[in-house]
């Protein structure tokens, strides 16, 4: 792991050797552990330390990017040469006004938890054993993974901007890092499976026993009544993991600077317009949710409203594409030189005043969905048309009660339509992580939506 002094020294060497009018760099150092399990047995425990530096140089308005995992002076010089060569072979970015230089203060946020950093594989194994034993009593076995990790993150540029992740003042206010804890649990029973997941900054907030109980409920519910269902439109009650999968795709096809610039996003031509339902609001908020204080260009993070009561407000942008599009930068550069030119890694969907139980009770005929799988979000980005299947707990709701277990169902659905047909939202929200995002996740409520389009099925229930 790199502490503040070592991180900033590496950045200084890289920037000094950039050999360009402007340059910026980001250094990420990670120490993580993952415990994988199957058949209620811990079968793999792996720890890894890694670090990488990305250097971007600007030559006559054109950008070149190179990355290295070695930090001696010769290697940093070689990395700079690769970046310069790339810039010389690139076209200038239209309307680019230069790298960030204002250097405003970043917010004080609690991005690190000592207990998570100190959590040993043995303690994780003990918590998993407790979950396994509870599952055995219900006739299920578990598969999944429990990951914890810490990271130091630093960035800077030739305008004097320097950032290093820290927490609010302590006896060592600058010697702090990012932490995360992420558990995914699949319960497998004789007649079906169930799923539960959670992502938090602190491992103390990831209760494996409770996740196991939730997955067990889904694996054992309604196993004595398995029914079929004709294709068609049905009201759905979607759990947070299902919504998180949808938002992962929308991050690519709708929210990014690149999708806005190339015209594929349904945001294009709709800023300030009512496109979705009035009860749908979505923000990127790394101040309140899985906090982190800055992006990799050094801009201070803030809460950014993406959709407000159905009104499209802004795509998420790095500075280069904000300049190119003539829009305010939103501090969403999570990787220098990223082709997305902005990504929302701390998505927060507004909740409501309902509960999952009330949603089920209010449904005459509908489907309760735990999560989605095999999603393809590229069918028609202009309407966010996607297709996928349900998985690990799909249930028929009839006359306000869970009546039967269903096979995994195939669906094809426009998300602009779906988020215009929200009937109710739970007050409680769940934090869901994803494999590519160590900084944040998705915080979403249980959501009831009218008229979700189901088009097929698998042959067996799950």
N, C-alpha and C positions, 0 to 999 in steps of 0.2 A: 504494500500500500504506500502511496505517496502522500506525505504530509504537505502542509502549506508551503514551507520553504523550498522543499525539493520540487514540488510541482511548479511553483513560480520561477524557479531557476531554470528548469527545462524549457518553459515557455519563453523566457528571456533569451536563451541561446537560440532557439528556433526562430524567433522573430528577428533577432539581430542578424542572422544569416540568411534571411529571406531574400535580400537583394532586390527588393521592389519598393515602389513608392508607398504601397499599402500592403499590409498582411495581417492576418489574424490566425490564431491557433487555439485548439482545445485539447486538453489532456484529461483522459478518464482512466482511473485505476480502480480495479474491482477485485474484491475478495469474497467469493461466494461458495456456498455449500448446498448441495441438493441431495435429498434422501428419496430414492425411488422405491416403490413397493408394489407387489402383485401377489394375488392369492393370500392376502393378509400376512405377507412375509416381507421384511425389509431386505431387498436383494441387491441394492447398490447404494453406496454412499460416496459421493465425489466432491472434492474441494478443488477450487481453481483460483489462482491469482493471475490476473492479466492486466495489461495497461496498453494504451495506444494513444498516439498523438496525431491529430489531423492539422495540417498546415495549408492555408489558402493564401495565395498571393494574387495581387491585382496588378496587371500590366496594361496600361492604356485602356482601362475600363473592362478588360477581359479577365476572367478568373481561371486559375489553375489550382488543383487540389491534389495533395498526396498525403498518405498515411504511413506511419511506421510504428513498430513495436520495440524499437531499440532507441536509446536516448543519448548515446555518446555523441561528441561533437561532429565526428566524421559522418555518422549516419544522419544526423540532423541536417548537415550541409547537403548530403546526397538527396534527402527528401525535399529540401528547398529547391534544388536544381530540377527535380522532376516536376514540382509544382510550377516553376517558372517556364519550363518547356511546354507544359500543358497550357499555360496562359497564352504563350506566344502562338499556339496553334488553335486558339479559341477566338470566337467573335466577341466583341464588346457587348456587355449587357445594356440594352437601350435604357436611357434615362437614369442609369445608376449614378448616385450622387456621392458615393464613397462609403467606407465602413463607419460604423457607429463610433462616435467620439464624445458624446455628452457626459458619459461617466457619472450618471446620477446614482444616488445611493440605492442599494437593492433592499428589498423587504427582509426584516428579521423573521425567519420562519423556522419551525422545529422540524428539520429534515432528518434528524439522526436520533436513534434510540440505543443507549448503551446496552440494555438487556438483550436486544436482538443481535448486536455485534458480538456479545459474549456467549450466545447460545451454542452449546456444544452439540455435536452429532449424537452423543449419548443421551442428552436430555430430549432431543427430538425423537430418538428411538423409543424412549420411555413413553412419551405422549402418544406415539403411534401404537405402541403395544396396548395402551388403554383403549384406544379406538378399536383395534382389532378384536379385543376381548368382548367389547360391547356388541360388535357386529356378529360375532360368533353366536352370541346368545339369541340373536334374531335370525340366524341361518344365512347370513350373508358374508361374503369376503370382499376385501377392499383392494383396489389398485389406484395408483396415482403418484403424486410427488409433493414433497414439502421442501421448499427452497427458502433460504435466507441469505442475505448478503449485505455488504457495505461497499461504498464506493467513494472515492474522492474525485471531485470534478473541478477543474480549473480552466479558465479561458482568458485570453487577452489579445490585444492588437497593438499596432504601431502608433496608435493615438494615445497610448498610455492607459488604456482600459485594462484592469486586472480584476478577475473574479475568482473566488475560491469558496466552495460551499461551506457554510457554517450555520450554527444555530444561535438563538438569542444569547446574550452575554452570560458567561459562566466563568469559572476560574481560568479556563483555557478557551476563550471564545472563538479563536480561529482554527483550532485543531479539531475539526469536526467534519463529519462525512454524511453521506446519504445512506440510509438503511432501508431494507424492505424485507417483508415476510409474505410468502405466497404459497397457499396450499390448494391442491386440487384433489378431490376425493371422488372415486367412482365405487359405488356399492353394487355388487353382483350377486343376485339371488337366483333361485331355481327358475323363476318365471319372468325376470325382468331386472333392469338396472336402474340406479339412481345416481344423482350427481350433486355436488356442492363445491363451492370454491370461495376463496376470500383473499384479498390483497390488502396489506396495511403497512405502515411504517414500522410498527411495533409488533413483534411476535406475540406479545401478551394479548393483542387484539384478534389473533387468529386462534380460535378455540377448536382444536382438532376434534375433540369429543362431540361438540355440537355439530360440526360439519359432517362427521360420521353419522350422527343421528338423523340429520336432514337427508343425506344420501340414502340411508337405510329406509326411511319413510317412503321415498320415491321408488325404491327397489321392491318394496313389499306391499305397497298400496294397490288394492283392487286386483290382486293376482288371481282371485277366484272368479273374476268376471272379465274376460277378454273379448272385446267386440271388434267389429269391422266398421268402416265408415266410408260412405260414398264421397267422391271428390266434390268440391263445391266451396262456397264461402261460409265461414263460420266465425263467430266471435271467439277471440282468443284471450287467454290470460297468460302473459309472457313474464317469465322470471328474469331477473337482471342479467344472468349469463347469456340469455338469448338476445337481449338488447345490446349487450356489449359486443357480440359478434357482428351485429348489424352496424354498429358505430365504427368498428374496425374498418369495415369496407367503406362506409361513408367518409371516413377520414381520408381515404385514398381518392374517391371519385367525386367528392363534393366540397370538402373543407379546405383543401390545399391550395397554395398559390398556383401550382402548375395546372391543376384541373380548372381553376378560374381563368388562367391566362389562355389555355388552349380551347376554352369554350365548352368543355364537356360537362362542367358542373352545373347543376340546376340553380346555383346561386347567380349565374351570369344573367344580367338584365333584371334581377329581382331584388337587389339591395334596397331595403326600406319597404318592401312589398310583403303583403300577407300571402304566404304560399302554403303554410301548414296550419294546423288547428291552433286555436287560441290557448288551449291548455298544454301546448308543447313548447317548452323553453329549454335551451341547451347552452351551456357556457363552458369555457376552458378556464379552470380556476386552480392554479397551483399555489395559491395563497392559503385557501381553506382546506383543500383536499390533497392528500399525499404531498405536502408542501415541498416546494423547491424555489429558489429565489431569482434565478436568471436563466436566459437561454444561452446557447453556445456562441452567440455573437456578443454576449455581455449585456444585452438589454435587460433591465429589471422586469421581472414577471409581474403581472397584474391579472385580475379577473377580466376576461374578455367574453362578452356575450356574443354568441354565434347566431342563435335564433332566440328571439324574444316574443313569447306569446304568438308564435307562428310567423313572425316577421323576420325576414332574413336580414342580418345586420352586417356580417363581414366574413370573408374567408380568413384563415389563419396564415400568416405570412412571415417569411424572413425579410431582412431589410432590403436585399437586392430586388426581390420581386415586389415588395411594397413600392419601391421607387419605380420599378418598371410599370406597375399598374396604376400609379398615382394614388395609392391608398395609404393610410397610416400604417406603419409597422406594428405588429401585434406581439412581437417577442416570441416567435415560434420556430426559431432555427435550432433544431435539436441535433443536426449533423451538418457541419460545414460542407458546402457543395452538394447537399442532398438534392436529388432531382424533383422531390416533392415541393421544395421551397416553402416549407411550413407544415407542421403537423400538430394536431391537438392531442397531447398526451395526458391531459388531466380533465377528461370530459365529465361534466356534472349535469345530469338531467334533473330538472325540477320535479319534485314529488307532488302529491296531493293530500287528500284527507281520508282516503279509504284504506282498507286492509285487503289482503289476498282472500281471506275468508268471505268478506263482503262481496268481492268481485265474483267469486264462485257462486255464492248464494243468489246473486242477481242475474245469473245466466240461465236462460231457458234451455238452450242447446249450444254447446260450445266446446272448446278444447283448451286444456291447461298444458302449457309447454314449459319444460325445464330448461332446455337449451337447444341451440341449432348446431348443425354439423354440415360439412361439405358445401359451404355457402360459396356461391359465385356472384359477386356483386358487379360484374362488368356487362350485364345484359343490355342495359340501357341507362347510362348515367344521368341523362336528362330528367328521368323520373325516379332515379335510384331503384330501378327494377332489378330484383335479385331472385335467385332460386337457391334452395337448400333443403335439408331434411331436419326433422326433429330427432332428438336422441335422449336416452337416459331418463325416461319418465314423461310419457305423453298420455293424457287422460281425457276421457269423455266426460263432459259435464252435462247432466240432464236434470231439468227441474231444480236447479240450484244445488245439486249434490254431485260428488264424484261418483259416476255410475259404473265406469269400466276402464280397463287399461286398453290402450290402442297401440297398433304397430307404429313404428317410425313413419312419419308422413312426409311426402314431398310437397313443397310449396313453391309458388312463384308469385311475388308480391312487389308492387311499387311502394317504396318507403315514403314517398311524398304523399301517396294516398293513405297509407297506414297512419302516418303521423297527423293526418287531417281527420282521422276517425277514432281518436282516443276517447274512450268513454269514462275511464277513471284511472287514478294513479294512487299508489300506496304512499302513506307518509314515511314509512320505513324505506331506506335505500341500502343497497349492498354494494360493496367495493369489489370489482372484478379486475383481475390483471390479464395481461396477454404476454406472449413469449418475447415479442420484440421491444417491449417498453419497460425498462427498469426504473424509469423516472416516475411514472404515474399509473393510471388505469382508467376505469370507467365507474362512476358512481350512479346507479340507476335504481328506480323504483320498480316494483311489480306494476305491470301496465295491462289494462284491458282495452282491446282494440276491436272495433266492429268489422266484420266482413273480410277476414283474412282468407286468401285464396289458396286452398289446398288442391293439389293436382294429381296425387298418386300416393302410393304406400309401399312399404316393405311387406314381406309375407309373414313376419313374426313380430310379436309385441316386444317392447323393450322398456 
